[in-house]
Amino acid sequence: MLSTELTHKIKTLISGYRVMLFMKGTPEEPQCGFSGWMAGILVESEIYFESFDIYSDEAVRQGLKEYSDWPTFPQLYIDGELIWGIDIVSEMYESWELWKLKEEKGL
């Protein structure tokens, strides 16, 4: 069970930006291929995003898995909603759904 303090911290990170990517490393220096791929998709889609290196805070890393009920990273949130991981975002990118979402939400 997540502590109130950790839940608040995660919610603050997610709600602080319209698009938040929790990833391994940074967009400039990803620490795994999937995180780099996800950041690249967002850059290619011209979607402005903030990122959080899950290696920088073990409590957030472990807590986010429970919070989202999604065990892997990267995790993408848009307007506070989990869009899931690289497999879903990649499919959305390839089918143009990500572009439609960008347009609908004015990202």
C-alpha contacts under 8 A as a table, 3 or more apart, distances in Angstrom:
res1	aa1	res2	aa2	distance
1	M	66	E	7.91
2	L	6	L	6.39
2	L	7	T	6.17
2	L	63	G	6.47
2	L	66	E	7.49
2	L	67	Y	7.60
3	S	6	L	5.25
3	S	7	T	6.11
4	T	7	T	5.10
4	T	8	H	6.07
5	E	8	H	5.16
5	E	9	K	6.24
6	L	9	K	4.97
6	L	10	I	6.19
6	L	59	A	7.50
6	L	60	V	7.15
6	L	63	G	7.12
7	T	10	I	5.22
7	T	11	K	6.10
7	T	63	G	7.71
7	T	67	Y	7.48
8	H	11	K	5.12
8	H	12	T	6.00
9	K	12	T	5.10
9	K	13	L	6.27
9	K	60	V	7.98
10	I	13	L	5.13
10	I	14	I	6.20
10	I	60	V	6.76
10	I	63	G	7.92
10	I	64	L	7.00
11	K	14	I	5.08
11	K	15	S	5.91
12	T	15	S	5.24
12	T	16	G	5.69
13	L	16	G	5.32
13	L	17	Y	7.45
13	L	20	M	7.74
14	I	17	Y	6.45
14	I	19	V	7.99
14	I	20	M	6.10
14	I	77	Y	6.81
14	I	80	G	5.73
15	S	18	R	6.97
15	S	79	D	7.01
15	S	80	G	5.52
17	Y	20	M	6.03
17	Y	49	F	7.54
17	Y	50	E	6.82
17	Y	79	D	7.40
18	R	49	F	7.40
18	R	77	Y	7.80
18	R	78	I	5.55
18	R	79	D	4.69
18	R	80	G	7.10
18	R	107	L	7.94
19	V	48	Y	7.04
19	V	49	F	4.83
19	V	50	E	6.32
19	V	76	L	7.32
19	V	77	Y	5.70
19	V	78	I	4.54
19	V	79	D	6.33
19	V	80	G	7.90
20	M	49	F	5.73
20	M	50	E	5.02
20	M	51	S	5.55
20	M	52	F	7.53
20	M	76	L	5.93
20	M	77	Y	5.18
20	M	78	I	6.57
21	L	39	A	7.85
21	L	49	F	6.96
21	L	50	E	6.23
21	L	51	S	4.56
21	L	52	F	6.31
21	L	74	P	6.84
21	L	75	Q	5.86
21	L	76	L	4.61
21	L	77	Y	6.38
22	F	51	S	5.71
22	F	52	F	4.90
22	F	53	D	6.25
22	F	54	I	6.30
22	F	73	F	6.89
22	F	74	P	5.46
22	F	75	Q	5.16
22	F	76	L	6.39
23	M	26	T	6.96
23	M	30	P	7.73
23	M	35	S	5.38
23	M	51	S	6.88
23	M	52	F	6.17
23	M	53	D	5.36
23	M	54	I	5.89
23	M	73	F	5.89
23	M	74	P	4.48
23	M	75	Q	6.70
24	K	30	P	6.04
24	K	31	Q	5.11
24	K	32	C	6.19
24	K	35	S	5.93
24	K	53	D	5.40
24	K	54	I	5.65
24	K	55	Y	6.21
24	K	73	F	7.13
24	K	74	P	6.90
25	G	29	E	5.89
25	G	30	P	4.38
25	G	31	Q	4.72
25	G	32	C	7.55
25	G	35	S	7.60
25	G	52	F	7.87
25	G	53	D	4.88
25	G	54	I	7.16
25	G	55	Y	6.80
26	T	29	E	4.91
26	T	30	P	4.92
26	T	31	Q	7.46
26	T	51	S	6.90
26	T	52	F	7.29
26	T	53	D	5.96
27	P	30	P	5.56
27	P	35	S	7.75
27	P	36	G	6.34
27	P	39	A	5.64
27	P	40	G	7.76
27	P	51	S	7.48
29	E	36	G	7.85
30	P	33	G	7.16
30	P	35	S	6.00
30	P	36	G	5.11
31	Q	35	S	7.12
31	Q	36	G	7.57
32	C	35	S	5.48
32	C	36	G	6.39
33	G	36	G	5.10
33	G	37	W	5.99
34	F	37	W	4.95
34	F	38	M	6.11
34	F	73	F	7.86
34	F	74	P	6.86
34	F	86	I	6.46
35	S	38	M	5.17
35	S	39	A	6.22
35	S	73	F	7.20
35	S	74	P	5.40
35	S	86	I	7.83
36	G	39	A	5.19
36	G	40	G	6.03
37	W	40	G	5.02
37	W	41	I	6.22
37	W	86	I	7.65
38	M	41	I	5.13
38	M	42	L	6.44
38	M	74	P	7.24
38	M	86	I	5.95
38	M	89	V	7.49
38	M	90	S	7.65
39	A	42	L	5.20
39	A	43	V	6.22
40	G	43	V	5.04
40	G	44	E	5.92
41	I	44	E	5.06
41	I	45	S	5.97
41	I	90	S	7.56
41	I	93	Y	7.24
42	L	45	S	4.98
42	L	46	E	6.14
42	L	47	I	5.27
42	L	48	Y	7.37
42	L	49	F	7.53
43	V	46	E	4.98
43	V	47	I	6.07
43	V	48	Y	7.38
44	E	47	I	7.76
45	S	98	L	7.80
45	S	99	W	6.89
47	I	102	K	7.20
47	I	107	L	6.05
48	Y	107	L	7.08
53	D	56	S	5.53
53	D	57	D	7.67
54	I	57	D	5.71
54	I	58	E	6.80
54	I	60	V	6.72
54	I	61	R	5.04
55	Y	58	E	6.27
55	Y	61	R	7.03
57	D	60	V	5.46
57	D	61	R	6.24
58	E	61	R	4.87
58	E	62	Q	6.14
59	A	62	Q	5.37
59	A	63	G	5.74
60	V	63	G	4.92
60	V	64	L	5.66
61	R	64	L	5.50
61	R	65	K	6.88
62	Q	65	K	5.49
62	Q	66	E	7.03
63	G	66	E	5.31
63	G	67	Y	6.01
64	L	67	Y	4.78
64	L	68	S	5.82
64	L	69	D	7.83
64	L	70	W	7.95
65	K	68	S	5.52
65	K	69	D	5.52
65	K	70	W	5.26
65	K	71	P	4.87
65	K	72	T	7.13
66	E	69	D	4.89
66	E	70	W	7.04
66	E	71	P	7.57
67	Y	70	W	7.97
68	S	82	L	7.32
70	W	84	W	7.54
72	T	75	Q	7.36
72	T	85	G	7.41
73	F	85	G	6.54
74	P	85	G	5.66
74	P	86	I	6.62
75	Q	82	L	7.18
75	Q	83	I	7.31
75	Q	84	W	5.50
75	Q	85	G	5.00
75	Q	86	I	7.60
76	L	82	L	5.91
76	L	83	I	5.41
76	L	84	W	5.87
76	L	85	G	6.46
77	Y	80	G	5.59
77	Y	81	E	5.09
77	Y	82	L	4.40
77	Y	83	I	5.56
77	Y	84	W	7.60
78	I	81	E	5.26
78	I	82	L	6.62
78	I	83	I	6.81
83	I	88	I	7.51
83	I	89	V	7.19
84	W	88	I	6.32
84	W	89	V	7.18
85	G	88	I	5.75
85	G	89	V	6.26
86	I	89	V	5.07
86	I	90	S	5.65
87	D	90	S	5.21
87	D	91	E	6.27
88	I	91	E	5.15
88	I	92	M	6.17
89	V	92	M	4.91
89	V	93	Y	6.06
89	V	98	L	7.37
90	S	93	Y	5.02
90	S	94	E	6.17
91	E	94	E	5.15
91	E	95	S	6.07
92	M	95	S	5.28
92	M	96	W	5.98
92	M	97	E	4.67
92	M	98	L	4.99
93	Y	96	W	5.19
93	Y	97	E	6.12
93	Y	98	L	5.05
93	Y	99	W	7.11
94	E	97	E	7.68
95	S	98	L	7.71
96	W	99	W	5.26
96	W	100	K	6.45
97	E	100	K	4.98
97	E	101	L	6.08
98	L	101	L	4.99
98	L	102	K	6.07
99	W	102	K	4.97
99	W	103	E	6.24
100	K	103	E	5.10
100	K	104	E	6.07
101	L	104	E	5.05
101	L	105	K	6.03
102	K	105	K	5.41
102	K	106	G	5.75
102	K	107	L	4.99
103	E	106	G	5.04
103	E	107	L	6.59
104	E	107	L	7.99
